[in-house]
């Protein structure tokens, strides 16, 4: 087992800690390349947006960070991925790594459990048994996911009976119950109505004060609203990374970035 995930290299007080460091990351499925030689870093307490058309390697990138290649024999990874200064491939206990990374997928993945137990499951698994302690965690996570007021009187109801937008917020609450350092969102609003999307966006703006967020989105204006920095992926390459407002104001290094942001393709 590697050293504690909380360890980090010394830094000056005005330099954000690097939470994720990627160097020359390449991902392929069988012999088909999904991402080639990507190098980037993600900083503490930022929302890092990733935009690009379908098939650009965005979701594969998130899978690599969470070592989901262990579930797919055809997925191979080369290059370096460090999480808080530690090579993720050196973690013998992958579950210890994943509990520091919350993941929210495009479609809500509700467990066949009550609303309460959807959120309480992860704390139970890490040894929290007292009902009073679990109650505090469940309420806090549902509050942070902007769902508490809507479900506090029916916590024993099945989570699968909630609306699509509520289920997605329940998924976020469940991810937060792991007390993650990093929250990864893959097209979280694809199946959510606009009003709920805006509510979740407001939640994310608050959550970045407590954690780091990587947000994959096909909605370029969503990246503009939320992301501190944005990476543009295209055809399996990380074309460009920059401060979000700078990119959207036309300060780009590659004309393809401008073309995508302005809707000329994708």
N, C-alpha and C positions, 0 to 999 in steps of 0.2 A: 504494500500500500504506500502511496506517495505521502509526502508531508501534508499537514492540514491544509485544506482548500482556502482557509482564510489567510494563509501566509502570502506576503507580497514583497517585492523589492522596494527599498527606500525610494522616496520621491519627494520633490519639493512641494511645499504646501499649495502652490498654484498650478501644479501639473496633475491633471486627472489620472487616476490609476487606469492601466489597461486591463480590462476584464477578459477580453478575447483577443488573441493574437494569431493571425493566419499567415502562413508563408508558403507560397508555391503550392497551394491546395489544388489537387486534381481529383475528380470523381468520375468514375465510369460504371456502366452497367453492362456486364459481359464485355464486348469490345466497343460499345457506343459511349463516347465521351459526353458527360453532362456538364462538367466544369473543368476549366484548364488554367492552371498556374495562377490562381487567385491569391493576392496578398493584400491584407487589410488588418486594421485593428478596430476594436470597439471599446469605447471608454466608459468609465464608471458614471452612472447617473445621466446617461444620454439615451435618447431614442434614436437608434440607428436604422434608417429606412433602406430597404432594398427594393428597387423598382426594375421593371423590364418585362417584355412580353413573355407569353407562355413558352416553355422550353428553354429558358435562359440559364437554368441551373439554380434558381432561387431556393426551391424546396429541397433540392439535394444538398445545398449548403447547410440548411438547418438540420437535416438528417445527419450529416457528418458531425456537426457539433454535438449532437446528442448520442452519437455512436449507434445510430439505428441501422448501420450496415451489418450489425450483428444479427439482424433479423432477415437480411437479404443476401444470400450467398453470391448473387450476381454483382453486388455493389462493391467496388474496390476503391480505396482511398490512398493517395500518396501526398506527401508534403507534411507540414507541421501545423497542428492545432493546439494552442495553449490556452488554458482556462485559469485565470489568476496565477499565471506563471508556471503552471504544471502541464506537461504533455498529457493530453487526455488518453492517449493510447497506453500509457503506463499505469492507468488505474486498473487494478485487478478486480476491484469491486465496482462494476459499472453503475450499480444502483446508488452507491454513495455519491457518484458524480451526478447522476440524473436528478437526484432530489434537490440539487442546487440549481437546476435548470427547469423552470416551468415551461410547458409547451401548450399552445392553443392552436388547433388545426382549423382548416376552413369550415368544416361542418361540425356542429356540436357532437361530442362523443360522450353521451351520458351513461353513467353506470346504472345498472338495473337496481338502484337503491333509492332510498328516500333522499329528499333534498339535503337533510341534515347529514346523512351518512355519506353522501357524495363528497361533502367537504371534510367530514371527520375521519375519513378512511386513512389518509396519509398521516395525520397526527397519531392515529391509533397504531399504525405500522411502525412509527418511530418511538413507540413506548408510552405515549400519553394515554392514560386509562381513566383518570378521574372525570366524571361527568361535568363537574363545574369547570374544569380546565378546557374540556372539549367545547362546552357551551360558549366560552369566551372566544375561542379560536373560530368557531363556526360563525358567530355573529360578526366578528371583526372582518373575516374574509368576505362574507356576503355584503357587508357594508362597503368594503373597498371595491367590490365589483358592482356597486350600485343596484343591488338586488334585494337587500334586506327588507326594505319597506314593503315590497311586493309579496314576499313569501314568509314573513316572520310568523304568520298565523297558521301556516300549513307546512311546517318543516317536516312532518311525517309523511307528506304526500310524495309520490314517485317523481323524481326529477324529470323523467321522460314525459310527464304530462304537462310540463311547462311549454310555453310558446317557444318558437325557434330562437328569438332574441333573448328570452330568459334563459334558455338552455345554454346559449353561448356565454352569457354572463356567469352561469353556474360553472361552466368549464373554466372560466377565468378564476372564479373563487376557489375551485379545486386546485388549480395550479398555484394560487397564492398560499394555499394551506401547507404547501411544502416549504414555505419560507425561503423562496429562491433568491439567489444572487442575480440570476439572469432569467428574464421572461422572454420567450420567443413566440411570436405571433405569425402564423401563416395564413394570410387572407382572412383575418378574423371576421370581416364584415360581409363576406361573399353571400351569406344566407340570412343576413340581418337587415331589417328595414332601416331607412335613413334616420329616423328619430332615435332608435336604439343605437345605431352606429355612432351618432353624435354623443350619446350618453357614455358609451364605452370610450370614445376618444377623450372625453373629459376625465374619465377614470385614469387613463393612461398618462395624461399630463401630470396627475397627482402622484401616480406610482413611480415615476422616474426619480422622484425625490428619495425613494427608498431602494431602488434597484436599477439595473440596466435593462433596456428593452431593445430587442431586435425585431423589427416589424417588416415582414415581406408583404408588399401590396401591389396590385395591378392598377390601383387608383392613384395617379400621380398627384392629384390635389390633396389626397389624404396624406401622402408623404410630405407635401408642402405644409400642411396644417400641423403635423405632429413631429416630424423628424428634425433633429438637430443637424445631423449629417446624413447624406444619402449616397448610396452606391447604385450605379446603373449597370445591370447585367444584360448581356446580349449574346445570344448564340454560344453560351457556355464560357463567356469571358466577362471578367469584371472590367468594364470599359473605363469607368471613371468614378472617383469618390470626391465629394466636396461638401462644403457647408451648404445646407439645403437652400437657403435664400439666395446664395450666390449662384447656384445652378439654375434656379428658377428665374433669376434676373439675367440669364444669358451668359454668365461668366463660366463658360465650359471650355474644356481642353479638346473635346472631340465633338464634331458637328453632329454625330449620331445621337449624342445625349440631348442636344437641343431639339433635334427632329422628333425624338421620342416624347420629350416633355411637352412639346407643342402639338402633339397628336398627328404627326405626319406619317407615322406607321405604328404598328402594335395594336 
